[in-house]
Every structure is written in structure tokens, then in C-alpha cells.
Amino acid sequence: MTESTAAAAPKPTQPSLFDDFLEMFYRPADVFRRRQNSSVWPPLLIVAISIAVIFIFTYNALQPVFDAEFTRATTAAMRKNPQITQEMMDKMRGAQENIARYGLGVIMLVTMWVMGTVAWLVGKLVGAKQSYHAALVVAAWSYVPRIVGVLINGIEGLVMDPSKMTGQLALSLSPARFLDPDTANPLVLQLLGRLDLITIWVTVLLSIGLYATGKVSKGKAVTFGILIFIIGSLPALRQGFVAM
């Protein structure tokens, strides 16, 4: 090949965002390496907006879940504080539902940013060379499965018997969906809820992202994933202890 022919050879094109979203399902390490120095905002916004839109359009189908969770929370609050009345709780319900329905996109943006920060700090514990920016990018792309999760929940809301929609965990892809939240041990319920397939998928992607961008061994990436899973379980453990 002559120099002129080599010079004329086209440079490989950068995969589009759409291509990268598809590759997250079968070649995530390549996406993390390719995007680690790119802007974090495209994946952040796409994930947050996608989840928010799906949730808004499937909200009515999931109403039995929110009714069950509100009733359970109201009963617990009134039992612990007799001064709280049903009327007071009913007045709060409208505001809570509006925040849940229309604020999920913002909540997801904050969640991904916090996850990226926590992942960056935990990565330092295992000796990762990952930059803070790369950690945020990895967190944003790792939340792609959450889009699948909220879509599955919406479909479940459309096809499930409303009487079986006893709470949020009844829609999860975890062993907790088979337990009655009104009779099961709250701590056990929350722990089993952490074994959700989407949650595990996100954790695995975070570990792959650290391996791809943080210059660590596979063993350290696995250790990182275990630590992230434990840290992510702390709010659920607290919720379980409080409910006991």
C-alpha cells in the first residue's frame, strides 16, 4: 500500500449514541472505554428522561402499588404517632403522588450523580486510577438497565391482577415479589428485594466500568462490585429495621 493510499483510507467512525446503548447489552466494556472522556450529560439525560416518560405513561396502571404503599405507610405512621390523623395523611397524599409521578426524572439524575461519586470513592479503596469524570460516565451508562426495569414494571402493571400488586417489591425481579409485605419480616423482605435482577445487572456494569476505565484487575473489580452492593443495601436495611 502506497503512502497516498494509506492517507486516503477513511478513519473508523465513532459509534453513535444509539449504537452505544445497544452495545451496553452485549459489549459494555467497549462502551465504557470509548465514552470515558466524553460528556456525561447525553447518557444521564437519556436515561433519566426515558425512565420519567415511561413512568408517567404507566403511572395509572401502577396505581394499586401506590395505594398499597400509602396505606401501609399511613398505618405505620398513625400507630407510632396517634396525633397523626387519616385526614392529615390524605392531604399529604396528593403532593407525594405528584412528586413521584413528575419528579422521577430529577430523582434519577441525582441518583446517578451520587452513584458515580460513591463509585469513584469506593474505587479508590481498591486502587483504581479512574477519574471522577469517568466514574460519572460509567454510572450514567450503567443505569441503562433501569430503563428496562421501569418498562417491565409498566407492563406488569398492565397485565397483573391488581390484588397481587401489594407493593413496589411485588413488581421487582427478586424473591421479595413472592412474599406478602404485610406479614413478612420487614428486614428479610428488604434484603430479598436487593436480589433484584436489574439491581444486580447495574452492579455488574459498574464493576465492568471500573475494570475498563480504572486500570484494576478483575479480582479488584469484583471486590468493588461487592462493596457497591453492600453500600447500596444500607438504605434498604435501615428501612427494614425501622419497619420492624
Phi, psi and omega per residue, in radians:
M1 nan 2.245 -3.134
T2 -1.333 2.884 3.135
E3 -1.100 -0.673 -3.128
S4 -1.146 -0.649 3.121
T5 -1.187 -0.712 3.127
A6 -1.119 -0.687 -3.128
A7 -1.170 -0.544 -3.089
A8 -1.446 -0.195 -3.114
A9 -1.116 2.288 -3.111
P10 -1.178 2.511 3.090
K11 -1.341 2.541 3.120
P12 -1.052 2.391 -3.092
T13 -1.415 2.564 3.093
Q14 -1.319 2.237 3.101
P15 -0.992 2.560 3.135
S16 -1.308 2.952 3.072
L17 -1.026 -0.688 3.132
F18 -1.075 -0.763 3.109
D19 -1.072 -0.715 -3.135
D20 -1.158 -0.664 3.102
F21 -1.110 -0.660 3.086
L22 -1.180 -0.719 -3.106
E23 -1.174 -0.374 3.109
M24 -1.066 -0.334 -3.114
F25 -1.558 -0.257 -3.115
Y26 -2.486 -0.205 3.119
R27 -2.581 1.014 -3.025
P28 -1.137 -0.565 -3.108
A29 -1.050 -0.673 3.125
D30 -1.118 -0.688 3.123
V31 -1.128 -0.783 -3.135
F32 -1.066 -0.765 -3.138
R33 -1.149 -0.686 -3.075
R34 -1.265 -0.590 -2.997
R35 -1.814 -0.003 -3.000
Q36 -1.063 -0.460 3.126
N37 -1.840 0.096 3.118
S38 -1.496 2.986 3.130
S39 -1.097 2.446 3.127
V40 -1.401 -0.302 -2.998
W41 -1.186 -0.699 3.121
P42 -0.977 -0.912 3.117
P43 -1.164 -0.655 3.112
L44 -0.994 -0.896 -3.062
L45 -1.227 -0.704 -3.120
I46 -1.108 -0.780 3.135
V47 -1.132 -0.838 -3.088
A48 -1.121 -0.781 -3.111
I49 -1.198 -0.712 3.130
S50 -1.049 -0.826 -3.138
I51 -1.118 -0.748 -3.130
A52 -1.093 -0.776 -3.111
V53 -1.140 -0.809 3.127
I54 -1.059 -0.732 -3.106
F55 -1.147 -0.748 3.135
I56 -1.066 -0.756 -3.086
F57 -1.316 -0.349 3.138
T58 -1.874 0.082 -3.052
Y59 -1.001 -0.820 -3.097
N60 -1.078 -0.631 3.126
A61 -1.171 -0.435 -3.116
L62 -1.672 0.117 -3.078
Q63 -0.955 -0.698 3.108
P64 -1.003 -0.566 3.107
V65 -1.149 -0.806 -3.115
F66 -1.183 -0.629 3.082
D67 -1.081 -0.781 -3.126
A68 -1.140 -0.755 3.139
E69 -1.144 -0.699 -3.133
F70 -1.162 -0.759 3.128
T71 -1.071 -0.736 -3.131
R72 -1.150 -0.754 3.141
A73 -1.176 -0.687 3.131
T74 -1.115 -0.789 3.134
T75 -1.061 -0.763 -3.138
A76 -1.147 -0.733 -3.119
A77 -1.152 -0.733 -3.134
M78 -1.225 -0.528 3.111
R79 -1.227 -0.662 -3.115
K80 -1.404 -0.503 -3.119
N81 -2.361 1.685 -3.091
P82 -1.056 -0.321 -3.135
Q83 -1.252 -0.320 3.105
I84 -1.393 2.221 -3.128
T85 -1.860 2.850 3.107
Q86 -1.069 -0.645 3.138
E87 -1.090 -0.716 3.121
M88 -1.106 -0.735 -3.137
M89 -1.183 -0.662 3.131
D90 -1.109 -0.620 3.127
K91 -1.164 -0.573 -3.141
M92 -1.327 -0.402 -2.984
R93 -1.083 -0.755 -3.110
G94 -1.022 -0.795 -3.138
A95 -1.133 -0.720 -3.139
Q96 -1.113 -0.714 -3.127
E97 -1.187 -0.667 3.117
N98 -1.151 -0.697 3.101
I99 -1.113 -0.764 -3.136
A100 -1.133 -0.711 -3.038
R101 -1.313 -0.751 -3.018
Y102 -1.871 -0.122 -3.103
G103 -1.815 0.051 -3.062
L104 -1.100 -0.628 3.141
G105 -1.040 -0.793 3.126
V106 -1.158 -0.720 3.119
I107 -1.042 -0.712 3.137
M108 -1.163 -0.682 3.100
L109 -1.042 -0.819 3.139
V110 -1.128 -0.732 -3.122
T111 -1.061 -0.794 -3.134
M112 -1.137 -0.671 3.129
W113 -1.152 -0.771 3.107
V114 -1.106 -0.742 3.130
M115 -1.078 -0.716 3.102
G116 -1.076 -0.706 3.130
T117 -1.157 -0.804 3.125
V118 -1.105 -0.736 -3.141
A119 -1.105 -0.671 3.121
W120 -1.116 -0.759 -3.134
L121 -1.186 -0.767 3.134
V122 -1.157 -0.608 3.096
G123 -1.033 -0.633 3.119
K124 -1.104 -0.530 -3.132
L125 -1.164 -0.470 3.140
V126 -1.802 0.223 3.040
G127 1.460 0.391 -3.117
A128 -1.243 2.553 3.066
K129 -1.746 0.281 -3.081
Q130 -1.173 2.348 3.073
S131 -1.347 2.817 3.129
Y132 -1.099 -0.693 3.118
H133 -1.086 -0.770 3.133
A134 -1.108 -0.634 3.121
A135 -1.116 -0.694 3.094
L136 -1.149 -0.727 3.125
V137 -1.092 -0.794 3.130
V138 -1.065 -0.746 -3.140
A139 -1.086 -0.753 -3.126
A140 -1.088 -0.841 -3.133
W141 -1.201 -0.541 -3.127
S142 -1.211 -0.302 -3.139
Y143 -1.528 0.062 3.072
V144 -0.957 -0.714 3.102
P145 -1.037 -0.391 3.111
R146 -1.119 -0.500 3.057
I147 -1.108 -0.782 3.099
V148 -1.071 -0.720 -3.111
G149 -1.089 -0.808 -3.119
V150 -1.228 -0.514 3.070
L151 -1.192 -0.750 3.091
I152 -1.074 -0.750 3.111
N153 -1.046 -0.723 3.122
G154 -1.100 -0.736 3.116
I155 -1.134 -0.721 3.096
E156 -1.046 -0.713 3.126
G157 -1.077 -0.543 -3.132
L158 -1.370 -0.526 -3.004
V159 -1.933 -0.305 -3.088
M160 -1.356 2.685 2.993
D161 -1.184 2.140 -3.114
P162 -0.949 -0.512 -3.131
S163 -1.192 -0.336 3.121
K164 -1.617 -0.094 3.140
M165 -1.565 1.267 -2.991
T166 -1.540 0.011 -3.141
G167 2.891 3.070 -3.102
Q168 -1.072 -0.683 -3.104
L169 -1.225 -0.281 3.092
A170 -1.213 -0.289 3.107
L171 -1.787 -0.108 -3.073
S172 -1.289 2.769 3.078
L173 -1.650 1.001 -3.083
S174 -2.433 2.910 3.101
P175 -1.067 -0.375 -3.104
A176 -1.111 -0.385 -3.115
R177 -1.150 -0.328 -3.098
F178 -1.626 0.002 -3.140
L179 -1.811 2.640 3.071
D180 -1.499 2.007 -3.089
P181 -1.126 -0.291 3.137
D182 -1.463 -0.305 -3.113
T183 -2.112 -0.371 -3.100
A184 -1.284 2.688 3.036
N185 -1.091 2.156 -3.061
P186 -0.998 -0.661 -3.118
L187 -1.196 -0.773 3.100
V188 -1.088 -0.727 3.141
L189 -1.030 -0.808 -3.118
Q190 -1.198 -0.671 3.123
L191 -1.123 -0.776 3.113
L192 -1.155 -0.563 3.098
G193 -1.116 -0.466 3.108
R194 -1.240 -0.281 3.124
L195 -1.491 0.459 3.106
D196 -1.180 2.368 -3.081
L197 -1.077 -0.645 3.134
I198 -1.176 -0.739 3.109
T199 -1.071 -0.765 3.117
I200 -1.131 -0.706 3.114
W201 -1.032 -0.831 3.126
V202 -1.073 -0.732 -3.139
T203 -1.104 -0.724 3.107
V204 -1.106 -0.728 3.127
L205 -1.125 -0.685 3.086
L206 -1.068 -0.683 3.121
S207 -1.174 -0.739 3.095
I208 -1.109 -0.689 3.125
G209 -1.092 -0.692 3.104
L210 -1.161 -0.728 3.124
Y211 -1.078 -0.689 -3.070
A212 -1.341 -0.543 -3.033
T213 -2.043 -0.198 -3.034
G214 -1.846 0.030 3.110
K215 0.973 0.911 3.079
V216 -2.131 2.853 3.109
S217 -1.312 2.898 3.099
K218 -1.105 -0.625 3.121
G219 -1.088 -0.760 3.120
K220 -1.203 -0.565 3.090
A221 -1.149 -0.669 3.092
V222 -1.148 -0.761 3.090
T223 -1.032 -0.748 3.088
F224 -1.017 -0.803 -3.131
G225 -1.064 -0.710 3.117
I226 -1.115 -0.757 3.124
L227 -1.111 -0.738 3.129
I228 -1.095 -0.728 -3.139
F229 -1.116 -0.732 3.135
I230 -1.126 -0.797 3.138
I231 -1.095 -0.722 3.122
G232 -1.157 -0.369 -3.137
S233 -1.439 -0.271 -3.057
L234 -1.040 -0.790 3.094
P235 -1.063 -0.660 3.114
A236 -1.151 -0.702 3.108
L237 -1.103 -0.740 3.116
R238 -1.082 -0.770 3.128
Q239 -1.068 -0.694 3.115
G240 -1.147 -0.740 3.130
F241 -1.136 -0.733 -3.132
V242 -1.100 -0.649 -3.087
A243 -1.353 -0.223 -3.076
M244 -1.305 nan nan
